[in-house]
Amino acid sequence: MILRRIKVSSDSTIEDLHYTIQLAMGWENIHLHHFIIHGKQYGILQPGGTVFSDRACEVKLSSLGLRERERKVFIRI
């Protein structure tokens, strides 16, 4: 298991979070993944990937209404 802890500003967007995770993990933007927050899917649109109802570059983390214990994101590969 690999653990990385990153901090992002609440005014960051889903897109910012996506790219921050890519950098932290040493990935080259070839991993298709998405976030499920309060039952809704968010992510970066990729050819052949999931289509999302909101644009990741417009959804700020502060708008998601996360509570203290929900502020940690775990990604399993």
C-alpha positions as CSV (number, residue, x, y, z in Angstrom):
1,M,0.0,0.0,0.0
2,I,1.2,3.5,-0.9
3,L,0.0,6.5,1.1
4,R,0.4,10.0,0.0
5,R,-1.1,13.0,1.8
6,I,-1.8,16.1,-0.2
7,K,-3.5,19.4,0.8
8,V,-5.5,21.4,-1.6
9,S,-7.3,24.7,-1.1
10,S,-11.1,24.8,-0.8
11,D,-11.2,27.1,-3.8
12,S,-9.6,24.3,-5.9
13,T,-11.8,22.7,-8.5
14,I,-12.4,19.0,-9.2
15,E,-10.0,19.4,-12.2
16,D,-7.3,20.9,-9.9
17,L,-7.7,17.9,-7.5
18,H,-7.5,15.5,-10.5
19,Y,-4.2,17.0,-11.7
20,T,-2.8,17.3,-8.1
21,I,-3.4,13.6,-7.6
22,Q,-1.8,12.8,-10.9
23,L,1.4,14.7,-9.9
24,A,1.5,13.2,-6.4
25,M,1.3,9.7,-7.7
26,G,3.7,10.3,-10.6
27,W,1.1,9.5,-13.1
28,E,1.0,10.9,-16.7
29,N,-2.7,11.7,-17.1
30,I,-3.5,8.3,-18.5
31,H,-5.5,7.0,-15.6
32,L,-9.2,7.3,-16.0
33,H,-10.8,7.8,-12.6
34,H,-13.6,9.7,-11.0
35,F,-14.8,10.9,-7.7
36,I,-18.1,10.0,-6.1
37,I,-19.2,12.6,-3.6
38,H,-22.6,12.4,-2.0
39,G,-23.7,9.9,-4.6
40,K,-22.8,12.1,-7.6
41,Q,-19.9,11.4,-10.0
42,Y,-17.3,14.0,-10.8
43,G,-14.2,13.7,-13.0
44,I,-12.3,14.8,-16.1
45,L,-13.9,13.9,-19.4
46,Q,-11.6,11.6,-21.4
47,P,-12.3,9.9,-24.8
48,G,-14.0,6.6,-24.1
49,G,-14.5,7.5,-20.4
50,T,-17.4,8.4,-18.2
51,V,-19.5,11.4,-19.1
52,F,-20.1,13.8,-16.2
53,S,-23.0,16.2,-15.7
54,D,-20.8,19.0,-14.4
55,R,-17.6,20.5,-15.8
56,A,-14.7,19.6,-13.5
57,C,-13.1,23.0,-14.1
58,E,-16.2,24.7,-12.7
59,V,-16.9,22.7,-9.5
60,K,-15.1,24.1,-6.5
61,L,-14.4,21.8,-3.6
62,S,-15.9,24.3,-1.3
63,S,-19.3,23.9,-3.1
64,L,-19.5,20.2,-2.3
65,G,-20.6,20.6,1.3
66,L,-18.0,18.2,2.7
67,R,-18.0,17.5,6.4
68,E,-14.8,17.1,8.5
69,R,-14.6,13.4,8.1
70,E,-15.3,13.5,4.4
71,R,-12.4,15.7,3.6
72,K,-10.1,12.7,3.1
73,V,-10.1,11.1,-0.3
74,F,-8.8,7.6,-0.7
75,I,-8.1,6.2,-4.2
76,R,-7.8,2.5,-4.7
77,I,-6.1,1.1,-7.8
